[in-house]
Amino acid sequence: MVSGQNFRIIDFAEDTNDLSAISSARTDVNDENCAIIKVYTNLDQLFFETRLGIEGDILQKTGEYWIYVSPREKQLKIIKSGYIPLEYSIPLIVESSKVYKMTLTG
């Protein structure tokens, strides 16, 4: 039996006012503009995986992580030592050049 703390997703939504995916754009292996999932959290030393792959390095800022993902990504796996890994099914269609925000606690 796996034991450890659980992650808790407080919110996940598109941020229509954030243009970071345009001003700090990256493209994926298919030359499509990526979306950014910004994870806002008080947790550190997080690791992330996706089904389609993460493009480039994850940007870590104070209280947030920027994860560049391909359009149509459907899952984000969140990993941290001492926690049960969380495979989060993204509840909407991830679109190119859009920013999505997730609020995460432990």
C-alpha positions in Angstrom: 0.0 0.0 0.0 1.3 3.4 -0.9 1.2 6.0 1.8 1.9 9.7 1.8 0.2 13.0 1.6 -2.3 13.9 -1.1 -2.3 16.8 -3.5 -5.4 19.0 -3.7 -6.4 20.9 -6.9 -8.3 24.0 -5.8 -8.9 25.4 -9.3 -8.1 24.9 -13.0 -9.2 27.4 -15.6 -8.1 29.3 -18.7 -6.7 32.7 -17.9 -8.0 34.8 -20.8 -6.1 37.9 -19.6 -2.6 36.3 -19.6 -0.7 36.6 -22.8 2.5 34.8 -21.6 2.0 32.0 -24.1 2.3 34.6 -26.9 5.0 36.9 -25.4 7.1 33.9 -24.2 6.1 31.4 -26.9 7.6 28.0 -27.5 6.7 25.5 -30.2 6.3 21.7 -29.8 7.8 18.9 -32.0 5.0 19.5 -34.5 5.9 23.2 -34.8 2.6 24.2 -33.0 2.6 26.9 -30.4 2.5 25.5 -26.9 0.0 26.4 -24.2 1.3 27.2 -20.7 -0.1 25.6 -17.5 0.8 27.9 -14.6 0.7 25.9 -11.3 0.3 28.3 -8.3 1.4 26.5 -5.1 3.2 26.8 -1.8 4.9 23.5 -2.5 8.5 23.2 -3.8 10.5 20.5 -5.5 7.6 19.4 -7.7 8.1 17.3 -10.8 5.6 17.1 -13.7 4.9 14.7 -16.6 2.4 14.8 -19.5 1.3 12.3 -22.1 2.5 14.4 -25.0 5.6 15.7 -23.4 6.8 18.9 -21.8 8.5 21.4 -24.2 11.8 22.7 -22.8 12.5 23.4 -19.2 9.8 24.1 -16.6 10.2 27.7 -15.4 10.1 27.9 -11.6 9.2 31.3 -10.1 8.3 32.1 -6.5 5.1 30.3 -5.8 4.5 29.1 -9.4 5.7 26.7 -12.1 5.3 27.4 -15.9 4.8 24.1 -17.8 4.8 24.4 -21.6 2.5 21.7 -23.1 1.3 20.8 -26.6 -2.2 21.7 -27.7 -4.7 19.0 -26.9 -2.7 17.7 -23.9 -5.1 15.8 -21.6 -3.2 14.9 -18.5 -0.7 16.4 -16.0 1.0 14.2 -13.6 2.3 15.9 -10.4 5.1 14.2 -8.4 6.8 15.2 -5.1 8.7 13.1 -2.6 6.4 12.1 0.3 3.2 12.6 -1.7 1.1 10.2 -3.7 1.5 11.1 -7.4 -1.5 12.7 -8.9 -2.6 12.1 -12.5 -4.8 15.1 -13.2 -7.2 14.8 -16.1 -7.4 18.3 -17.7 -11.1 19.1 -17.8 -11.0 21.2 -21.0 -9.4 21.2 -24.4 -5.9 22.7 -24.1 -5.5 25.2 -27.0 -2.3 26.6 -28.6 -1.0 29.9 -27.3 -3.4 29.9 -24.3 -2.6 30.1 -20.6 -4.2 27.9 -18.0 -3.9 28.4 -14.2 -4.0 25.6 -11.6 -4.0 26.2 -7.9 -2.5 23.3 -6.0 -2.0 22.6 -2.3 -0.7 19.7 -0.3 
